[in-house]
Amino acid sequence: MKKIQMVDLGGQYQEIKEQVNASISQILETSSYINGPEVHAFQKDLEEYLEVKHVIPCANGTDALQIAMMGLGLKPGDEVITADFTFAATVEVIALLQLTPVLVDVEPDTFNIDISAVERAITSKTKAIVPVHLFGQCANMDAIMELAEKNDLYVIEDNAQAIGAKYLSGKGDKKMAGTIGHVGATSFFPSKNLGCYGDGGAIFTNDDALAHTIRGIVNHGMYERYHHDVVGVNSRLDSIQAAVLRAKLPKLNDYCDARRTAARKYNEALRNEESIILPKTVNQCEGICDTCDCHVFHQYTLRITSGKRNGLVKFLNENDIPCGIYYPIPLHKQKAYLDDRYKEVDFPVTNQLVEEVISLPMHTELDDEQIAFITGKVIEFMNA
Ligand SMILES: *Cc1c(COP(=O)(O)O)cnc(C)c1O
């Protein structure tokens, strides 16, 4: 059996090696490291894939979130509602811009932001909601867009974990994750579902005026060379990363399928375990099927309800099976984001999830032997 890895970037590289190496050599030969033709071509490719009018590449996913908020003109003191159970980047940029983060609880089955908690958190100062499409599946965008419309709020989708996922709205139309709200942000960090070989990110929007504003912000606030109209940042995707992403984008749907297949096999093997709650897929299907495209399984995350989670982590590691705890501490308990407004009774789900979640190895190169070994060890420990 091949050594089991949490993510296997090497295996993926072997398949696109020729194309990637050729494009990178070309960039080295022409020295067009920044804003080269590869960056523009990738932007166009991604616009087409996402069926969105504007993609603005940038340096990483955290920048993408920050720039989206700057582009919307959010001002210090504006309240921005986001999920308590996610990676810190989301709340970090809210705080950096001196906006007021308002963390709310999530749903126990999808791990995504809880709509009733969002509704309760809306005040006269609320300006935006940032749903995070956690682990590869969209938050309840129908409900979020409805709340946003009713309360005149912006919606910024943190799509760092769900690129390639689709969302089926109640009206029956399917849209790509990240293109439903006013603006979407994503990351091309190597381990993301569409990852480059360094840092990268992008912002998406269908709003022409917002796209124009954002194109200036990523480039030092310049709309005309050496005329700085607004305070901007320097945030660029470089040509080499764009070349890697161009090679991978045509394979993204296959990558998503491979992840879904692995998730289905995990589910099949683990579905009779009493103390394990399988990840829930909403929208298109009841369970997980091969054709369902609403979940792209950035992570395959179980809940272990018997208090054995930490023991399981230890047991898997002893058997050379890597696993992860995403996330071990709720954001409202992180020192940097403590706030008197938060009451523990408002976060029952996040407080429970941090004790129960475990993410198993998930990538495009997992084979049946590895999945059988991993699930066998999980079952062995749970029944010991
Ligand atoms: C990875 C990630 C980010 C940040 O992306 P970087 O490219 O690492 O800056 C933001 N939000 C979520 C949910 C992420 O998973």
PDBQT file of the ligand as one rigid body, heavy atoms in Angstrom, charges set to zero:
ROOT
HETATM    1  C1  LIG A 401      -7.605  28.699   3.146  1.00  0.00    +0.000 C 
HETATM    2  C2  LIG A 401      -8.710  29.566   3.601  1.00  0.00    +0.000 A 
HETATM    3  C3  LIG A 401      -8.634  30.970   3.595  1.00  0.00    +0.000 A 
HETATM    4  C4  LIG A 401      -7.360  31.704   3.303  1.00  0.00    +0.000 C 
HETATM    5  O1  LIG A 401      -6.707  31.432   2.148  1.00  0.00    +0.000 OA
HETATM    6  P1  LIG A 401      -5.126  31.754   1.998  1.00  0.00    +0.000 P 
HETATM    7  O2  LIG A 401      -4.896  31.626   0.531  1.00  0.00    +0.000 OA
HETATM    8  O3  LIG A 401      -4.398  30.772   2.808  1.00  0.00    +0.000 OA
HETATM    9  O4  LIG A 401      -4.923  33.148   2.462  1.00  0.00    +0.000 OA
HETATM   10  C5  LIG A 401      -9.751  31.693   3.938  1.00  0.00    +0.000 A 
HETATM   11  N1  LIG A 401     -10.886  31.100   4.310  1.00  0.00    +0.000 NA
HETATM   12  C6  LIG A 401     -11.002  29.759   4.378  1.00  0.00    +0.000 A 
HETATM   13  C7  LIG A 401     -12.302  29.156   4.795  1.00  0.00    +0.000 C 
HETATM   14  C8  LIG A 401      -9.916  28.953   4.039  1.00  0.00    +0.000 A 
HETATM   15  O5  LIG A 401     -10.047  27.618   4.110  1.00  0.00    +0.000 OA
ENDROOT
TORSDOF 0
